[in-house]
Amino acid sequence: MKINQYVEGLKKKSAAELNEDLVAAKKELFNLRFQNATNQLDNTSRINEVRKNIARIQTIITEKAKAAE
């Protein structure tokens, strides 16, 4: 249920907002990878979660671009 609510929230955003979310998620992924490499990361499952969120954001961006054509 939580994922569906997240995706619905993404679908309501504009392309600019989605791009901002994408940049923020990529920065978070970088930071998580850096923490993991230095053994400071406790919750390693967060890396997979962020990667999937990035894919979801990119999918919605693509859907919106195709709908605009």
The first five atom37 places (N, CA, C, CB, O) and aatype in JSON, in Angstrom:
{
  "aatype": [12, 11, 9, 2, 5, 18, 19, 6, 7, 10, 11, 11, 11, 15, 0, 0, 6, 10, 2, 6, 3, 10, 19, 0, 0, 11, 11, 6, 10, 13, 2, 10, 1, 13, 5, 2, 0, 16, 2, 5, 10, 3, 2, 16, 15, 1, 9, 2, 6, 19, 1, 11, 2, 9, 0, 1, 9, 5, 16, 9, 9, 16, 6, 11, 0, 11, 0, 0, 6],
  "atom_mask": [
    [1, 1, 1, 1, 1],
    [1, 1, 1, 1, 1],
    [1, 1, 1, 1, 1],
    [1, 1, 1, 1, 1],
    [1, 1, 1, 1, 1],
    [1, 1, 1, 1, 1],
    [1, 1, 1, 1, 1],
    [1, 1, 1, 1, 1],
    [1, 1, 1, 0, 1],
    [1, 1, 1, 1, 1],
    [1, 1, 1, 1, 1],
    [1, 1, 1, 1, 1],
    [1, 1, 1, 1, 1],
    [1, 1, 1, 1, 1],
    [1, 1, 1, 1, 1],
    [1, 1, 1, 1, 1],
    [1, 1, 1, 1, 1],
    [1, 1, 1, 1, 1],
    [1, 1, 1, 1, 1],
    [1, 1, 1, 1, 1],
    [1, 1, 1, 1, 1],
    [1, 1, 1, 1, 1],
    [1, 1, 1, 1, 1],
    [1, 1, 1, 1, 1],
    [1, 1, 1, 1, 1],
    [1, 1, 1, 1, 1],
    [1, 1, 1, 1, 1],
    [1, 1, 1, 1, 1],
    [1, 1, 1, 1, 1],
    [1, 1, 1, 1, 1],
    [1, 1, 1, 1, 1],
    [1, 1, 1, 1, 1],
    [1, 1, 1, 1, 1],
    [1, 1, 1, 1, 1],
    [1, 1, 1, 1, 1],
    [1, 1, 1, 1, 1],
    [1, 1, 1, 1, 1],
    [1, 1, 1, 1, 1],
    [1, 1, 1, 1, 1],
    [1, 1, 1, 1, 1],
    [1, 1, 1, 1, 1],
    [1, 1, 1, 1, 1],
    [1, 1, 1, 1, 1],
    [1, 1, 1, 1, 1],
    [1, 1, 1, 1, 1],
    [1, 1, 1, 1, 1],
    [1, 1, 1, 1, 1],
    [1, 1, 1, 1, 1],
    [1, 1, 1, 1, 1],
    [1, 1, 1, 1, 1],
    [1, 1, 1, 1, 1],
    [1, 1, 1, 1, 1],
    [1, 1, 1, 1, 1],
    [1, 1, 1, 1, 1],
    [1, 1, 1, 1, 1],
    [1, 1, 1, 1, 1],
    [1, 1, 1, 1, 1],
    [1, 1, 1, 1, 1],
    [1, 1, 1, 1, 1],
    [1, 1, 1, 1, 1],
    [1, 1, 1, 1, 1],
    [1, 1, 1, 1, 1],
    [1, 1, 1, 1, 1],
    [1, 1, 1, 1, 1],
    [1, 1, 1, 1, 1],
    [1, 1, 1, 1, 1],
    [1, 1, 1, 1, 1],
    [1, 1, 1, 1, 1],
    [1, 1, 1, 1, 1]
  ],
  "atom_positions": [
    [[0.82, -1.2, 0.0], [0.0, 0.0, 0.0], [0.87, 1.26, 0.0], [-0.94, 0.0, 1.21], [0.55, 2.24, -0.68]],
    [[1.93, 1.23, 0.75], [2.78, 2.41, 0.89], [3.39, 2.81, -0.46], [3.89, 2.14, 1.91], [3.49, 3.99, -0.78]],
    [[3.79, 1.81, -1.24], [4.41, 2.07, -2.54], [3.39, 2.69, -3.48], [4.99, 0.78, -3.15], [3.7, 3.62, -4.22]],
    [[2.16, 2.17, -3.46], [1.12, 2.7, -4.33], [0.85, 4.17, -4.02], [-0.17, 1.89, -4.18], [0.64, 4.96, -4.94]],
    [[0.85, 4.54, -2.77], [0.63, 5.93, -2.38], [1.79, 6.79, -2.85], [0.47, 6.05, -0.86], [1.58, 7.93, -3.28]],
    [[3.01, 6.27, -2.78], [4.19, 7.0, -3.24], [4.1, 7.26, -4.74], [5.47, 6.22, -2.89], [4.39, 8.36, -5.2]],
    [[3.71, 6.23, -5.5], [3.61, 6.36, -6.96], [2.49, 7.33, -7.32], [3.36, 4.99, -7.61], [2.66, 8.14, -8.24]],
    [[1.37, 7.26, -6.63], [0.27, 8.19, -6.91], [0.7, 9.63, -6.64], [-0.97, 7.84, -6.05], [0.33, 10.54, -7.38]],
    [[1.48, 9.83, -5.59], [2.0, 11.16, -5.29], [2.93, 11.65, -6.38], [0.0, 0.0, 0.0], [2.93, 12.83, -6.72]],
    [[3.73, 10.74, -6.93], [4.64, 11.12, -8.02], [3.87, 11.5, -9.28], [5.61, 9.97, -8.33], [4.25, 12.44, -9.98]],
    [[2.8, 10.78, -9.55], [2.02, 11.04, -10.77], [1.36, 12.42, -10.74], [0.96, 9.97, -10.94], [1.07, 12.99, -11.8]],
    [[1.14, 12.95, -9.56], [0.5, 14.26, -9.42], [1.48, 15.41, -9.6], [-0.18, 14.37, -8.08], [1.07, 16.56, -9.75]],
    [[2.78, 15.11, -9.57], [3.8, 16.16, -9.66], [4.07, 16.54, -11.1], [5.09, 15.7, -8.98], [3.81, 15.78, -12.03]],
    [[4.6, 17.75, -11.27], [4.98, 18.22, -12.6], [6.34, 17.64, -12.98], [5.01, 19.77, -12.66], [7.03, 17.04, -12.15]],
    [[6.72, 17.82, -14.24], [7.99, 17.3, -14.73], [9.17, 17.93, -13.99], [8.13, 17.54, -16.24], [10.15, 17.26, -13.68]],
    [[9.07, 19.22, -13.7], [10.15, 19.91, -12.98], [10.31, 19.35, -11.57], [9.88, 21.43, -12.93], [11.43, 19.13, -11.1]],
    [[9.19, 19.11, -10.9], [9.24, 18.55, -9.55], [9.81, 17.14, -9.57], [7.84, 18.55, -8.91], [10.56, 16.75, -8.67]],
    [[9.45, 16.37, -10.6], [9.98, 15.01, -10.71], [11.49, 15.03, -10.92], [9.29, 14.27, -11.87], [12.21, 14.2, -10.36]],
    [[11.95, 15.97, -11.73], [13.4, 16.08, -11.96], [14.13, 16.45, -10.67], [13.69, 17.11, -13.05], [15.22, 15.95, -10.42]],
    [[13.53, 17.32, -9.87], [14.12, 17.68, -8.58], [14.18, 16.46, -7.65], [13.32, 18.82, -7.91], [15.18, 16.24, -6.97]],
    [[13.09, 15.68, -7.64], [13.07, 14.47, -6.82], [14.12, 13.46, -7.29], [11.67, 13.82, -6.87], [14.76, 12.79, -6.48]],
    [[14.29, 13.38, -8.61], [15.28, 12.46, -9.17], [16.69, 12.84, -8.75], [15.18, 12.43, -10.71], [17.48, 11.98, -8.36]],
    [[17.0, 14.12, -8.82], [18.32, 14.6, -8.4], [18.54, 14.32, -6.92], [18.47, 16.12, -8.69], [19.61, 13.87, -6.51]],
    [[17.52, 14.59, -6.11], [17.64, 14.36, -4.67], [17.84, 12.87, -4.37], [16.38, 14.88, -3.94], [18.65, 12.52, -3.5]],
    [[17.13, 12.01, -5.07], [17.26, 10.57, -4.85], [18.65, 10.08, -5.27], [16.17, 9.8, -5.62], [19.23, 9.22, -4.6]],
    [[19.17, 10.62, -6.36], [20.51, 10.21, -6.8], [21.58, 10.67, -5.81], [20.8, 10.78, -8.19], [22.56, 9.96, -5.58]],
    [[21.4, 11.86, -5.23], [22.33, 12.33, -4.21], [22.27, 11.44, -2.97], [22.02, 13.8, -3.82], [23.29, 11.1, -2.38]],
    [[21.04, 11.06, -2.59], [20.88, 10.18, -1.44], [21.54, 8.83, -1.69], [19.4, 9.99, -1.1], [22.19, 8.27, -0.81]],
    [[21.38, 8.3, -2.9], [22.01, 7.03, -3.24], [23.52, 7.13, -3.16], [21.59, 6.57, -4.63], [24.19, 6.23, -2.65]],
    [[24.07, 8.24, -3.66], [25.53, 8.45, -3.58], [25.98, 8.45, -2.13], [25.93, 9.77, -4.26], [26.97, 7.8, -1.78]],
    [[25.26, 9.18, -1.28], [25.63, 9.26, 0.13], [25.53, 7.9, 0.82], [24.73, 10.27, 0.85], [26.37, 7.54, 1.64]],
    [[24.48, 7.13, 0.47], [24.33, 5.81, 1.06], [25.47, 4.88, 0.64], [22.99, 5.2, 0.66], [25.99, 4.12, 1.46]],
    [[25.86, 4.95, -0.63], [26.97, 4.13, -1.11], [28.27, 4.52, -0.41], [27.12, 4.26, -2.63], [29.08, 3.67, -0.07]],
    [[28.45, 5.81, -0.21], [29.66, 6.29, 0.46], [29.68, 5.79, 1.91], [29.73, 7.85, 0.42], [30.72, 5.34, 2.39]],
    [[28.55, 5.88, 2.59], [28.47, 5.39, 3.97], [28.71, 3.89, 4.03], [27.11, 5.73, 4.59], [29.35, 3.39, 4.95]],
    [[28.19, 3.17, 3.04], [28.38, 1.72, 3.01], [29.84, 1.36, 2.83], [27.54, 1.09, 1.9], [30.34, 0.42, 3.44]],
    [[30.53, 2.11, 1.99], [31.94, 1.84, 1.73], [32.81, 2.11, 2.94], [32.43, 2.67, 0.56], [33.84, 1.47, 3.12]],
    [[32.4, 3.04, 3.78], [33.16, 3.37, 4.99], [32.61, 2.69, 6.23], [33.18, 4.88, 5.2], [32.95, 3.05, 7.36]],
    [[31.75, 1.7, 6.02], [31.16, 0.91, 7.11], [30.4, 1.76, 8.13], [32.24, 0.12, 7.83], [30.42, 1.46, 9.32]],
    [[29.73, 2.81, 7.68], [28.93, 3.65, 8.57], [27.44, 3.42, 8.38], [29.26, 5.1, 8.34], [26.63, 3.98, 9.12]],
    [[27.07, 2.6, 7.39], [25.65, 2.41, 7.06], [25.09, 1.25, 7.87], [25.47, 2.16, 5.55], [25.61, 0.13, 7.81]],
    [[24.02, 1.52, 8.62], [23.39, 0.47, 9.41], [22.31, -0.27, 8.61], [22.78, 1.07, 10.68], [22.23, -1.5, 8.66]],
    [[21.49, 0.48, 7.89], [20.36, -0.1, 7.16], [20.72, -0.21, 5.67], [19.07, 0.75, 7.35], [20.43, 0.7, 4.89]],
    [[21.34, -1.31, 5.29], [21.79, -1.46, 3.9], [20.63, -1.67, 2.93], [22.75, -2.63, 3.8], [20.81, -1.47, 1.73]],
    [[19.47, -2.07, 3.41], [18.32, -2.26, 2.52], [17.82, -0.94, 1.97], [17.19, -2.98, 3.26], [17.08, -0.91, 0.99]],
    [[18.21, 0.15, 2.58], [17.82, 1.49, 2.1], [18.39, 1.76, 0.7], [18.29, 2.58, 3.09], [17.79, 2.5, -0.08]],
    [[19.55, 1.18, 0.38], [20.16, 1.37, -0.94], [19.22, 0.83, -2.02], [21.54, 0.67, -1.01], [18.96, 1.5, -3.01]],
    [[18.71, -0.4, -1.82], [17.79, -0.98, -2.8], [16.5, -0.18, -2.9], [17.48, -2.43, -2.44], [15.95, -0.01, -3.98]],
    [[16.04, 0.29, -1.77], [14.81, 1.09, -1.74], [14.97, 2.36, -2.58], [14.44, 1.46, -0.29], [14.08, 2.71, -3.37]],
    [[16.08, 3.05, -2.42], [16.33, 4.29, -3.15], [16.51, 4.01, -4.64], [17.57, 5.01, -2.6], [16.03, 4.77, -5.48]],
    [[17.19, 2.91, -4.97], [17.36, 2.55, -6.38], [16.01, 2.31, -7.05], [18.25, 1.3, -6.51], [15.79, 2.74, -8.18]],
    [[15.11, 1.63, -6.35], [13.79, 1.37, -6.91], [12.98, 2.66, -7.03], [13.03, 0.36, -6.04], [12.23, 2.82, -7.99]],
    [[13.14, 3.56, -6.08], [12.46, 4.85, -6.17], [12.96, 5.66, -7.36], [12.65, 5.65, -4.87], [12.17, 6.33, -8.03]],
    [[14.26, 5.6, -7.63], [14.81, 6.29, -8.79], [14.19, 5.72, -10.07], [16.36, 6.15, -8.84], [13.82, 6.47, -10.97]],
    [[14.07, 4.4, -10.14], [13.46, 3.77, -11.31], [12.0, 4.18, -11.45], [13.58, 2.24, -11.21], [11.52, 4.41, -12.56]],
    [[11.29, 4.27, -10.33], [9.88, 4.69, -10.39], [9.76, 6.11, -10.91], [9.23, 4.59, -8.99], [8.9, 6.4, -11.75]],
    [[10.61, 7.0, -10.42], [10.58, 8.39, -10.87], [10.88, 8.48, -12.35], [11.58, 9.25, -10.07], [10.19, 9.19, -13.08]],
    [[11.9, 7.77, -12.8], [12.26, 7.8, -14.22], [11.14, 7.24, -15.09], [13.55, 7.01, -14.46], [10.9, 7.74, -16.18]],
    [[10.45, 6.21, -14.62], [9.34, 5.63, -15.37], [8.22, 6.64, -15.54], [8.82, 4.38, -14.66], [7.66, 6.76, -16.63]],
    [[7.9, 7.36, -14.49], [6.81, 8.34, -14.56], [7.21, 9.51, -15.45], [6.44, 8.85, -13.16], [6.37, 10.05, -16.17]],
    [[8.48, 9.92, -15.4], [8.97, 10.98, -16.3], [8.78, 10.54, -17.75], [10.47, 11.31, -16.01], [8.33, 11.32, -18.59]],
    [[9.14, 9.3, -18.04], [9.0, 8.77, -19.4], [7.54, 8.71, -19.82], [9.64, 7.38, -19.5], [7.2, 9.06, -20.96]],
    [[6.68, 8.27, -18.93], [5.24, 8.19, -19.22], [4.68, 9.57, -19.55], [4.46, 7.58, -18.02], [3.92, 9.73, -20.49]],
    [[5.08, 10.57, -18.76], [4.6, 11.93, -19.0], [5.12, 12.48, -20.32], [5.01, 12.85, -17.84], [4.41, 13.2, -21.02]],
    [[6.36, 12.15, -20.67], [6.94, 12.63, -21.93], [6.23, 12.01, -23.11], [8.44, 12.3, -21.99], [5.97, 12.69, -24.11]],
    [[5.9, 10.73, -23.02], [5.19, 10.07, -24.12], [3.76, 10.56, -24.24], [5.2, 8.56, -23.93], [3.23, 10.65, -25.34]],
    [[3.14, 10.89, -23.12], [1.77, 11.4, -23.15], [1.72, 12.8, -23.74], [1.16, 11.41, -21.74], [0.71, 13.19, -24.32]],
    [[2.81, 13.56, -23.61], [2.85, 14.92, -24.12], [3.03, 14.95, -25.64], [3.96, 15.7, -23.45], [2.76, 15.97, -26.27]],
    [[3.5, 13.86, -26.22], [3.73, 13.82, -27.67], [2.43, 13.77, -28.46], [4.59, 12.61, -28.01], [2.46, 13.73, -29.69]]
  ]
}
